[in-house]
């Protein structure tokens, strides 16, 4: 029988880190005279469970095979979401179990959807905890995408193996070294972002919380109007810069520090990412100038294109009132997402690139039946297994999107709320469309069953679908 001690040992460490993180909001409670036992109680419970997992599995073999990698990925995100909901439940702010778990999952998956109807009345400790959750979720997905998912061959992520000699037994030693460097880079970016916000007019609390949710491309804000509350061009420019920095493959930062000074200009994902941003801004600008001139606001176009494409979910305008075409465009951007190995979600840029290359090759084969066309990515040939992995991921992504949309419709939600809710959950974006869950709306009025469906969509999207679905295959559990 497979030994799962390494899985639960690692899970114990993660829960201890989570429990210690719960002590940080107590500082905010102290300064804002909001002291209660919610975070201390939640911290004690989480640390106790984490310590039990840690101590009972000290004799683990320090190896992680493929089966265990999948199990650890799913269990870590699920257990962290469960324990992260405790501060909400204990806070006395009318969080029932459904709402607490929804907010927690939305935070740790960096989705940014919220069930809180009036953020301005929420205690500072809870607001800080929401930001911490997204910050932890951001670094968590970066480390997982760069160290675990390439080994797990999830949806074409094998393309991003650090070394061609990587094997599942070598995951842990290599991941420790890489994870430390990633955390260092992530922390530095957060500090720079917070400093920028403070200089540009935010108070210390807002600059810290918004910096954490900006770098994580999570989008949780302390205000109902999101980043638009500050009504500051300079703050929005700073936000866009750091959102883009959080949306780039973090492996390029390591390459840059190792001496590859041109990596940001040569990386094929980054170049396509920037092109999609510029093209979307151009198309939307042309549309609003000629068709909706009264809605034209270049500042709002620029900000919301970047925010929605990266899955951040900050808003500074009611973009769902711009007309039918912008709504469709934003739905498309939700699906695309940012670069692999970043804090963003969605289908990811590299899969879109592979899909277009595949379609292009198929068209060439029709025109030149005897021709030989080799599909390449970043000048390197890719095999059929890799192409199949990418296409199956995109197919499954769309299939699950339609299933979630249908399920939400069955719970009584209107079409716009159902389709945008499904898109925003599986793409981990945050706001949906329409009057209920639109840019300045929230998810509080949705039925509990709808919230559980959306929560499922969040974790499926965050963990690249296969990392969860493979656990339901009987063959997975066989040796």
FENGICOR-V933232 format. One line per field, one symbol per residue. psi: psi as a letter, one per 30 degrees, with the letter a starting at -180 (. if undefined). A space follows every 50 residues. Layout:
psi: ???
This chain:
psi: kkjgeeefeeeeeeeeeeeefffefeeeeeeghgkageeeeeeeeeeeee eeeeefgfglggljaeeeeeeeeeeeeeeeeefffeeeeffghhjleeee eeeeeeefghegklgjfjfffkkeeeeeeeeeeeeeeeeeeeeeefeeee efhjhgfffgkekfgklffgeeeeeeeeeeeeeeeeeeeeeeeeeeeeeg flleeeeeeeeefeefhefklgkegbffefhkeeeeeeeeefeeefflkf ffeeeefgfifgefffkeeeeeeeeeeeeeeeeeeeefefehfffkjeee eeefeeeeefgegklgliffgfleeeeeeeeeeeeeablkgaflbaekee eeeeeeeeeeeeeeeeeiegljjkklkhgkkkleeeeeeeeeeeeeeeee eeeeeeeeefgglleeeeeeeeefefgheclblafegaegalgefkleee eeeeeeeeeeeeghdefeeffgkefefk.
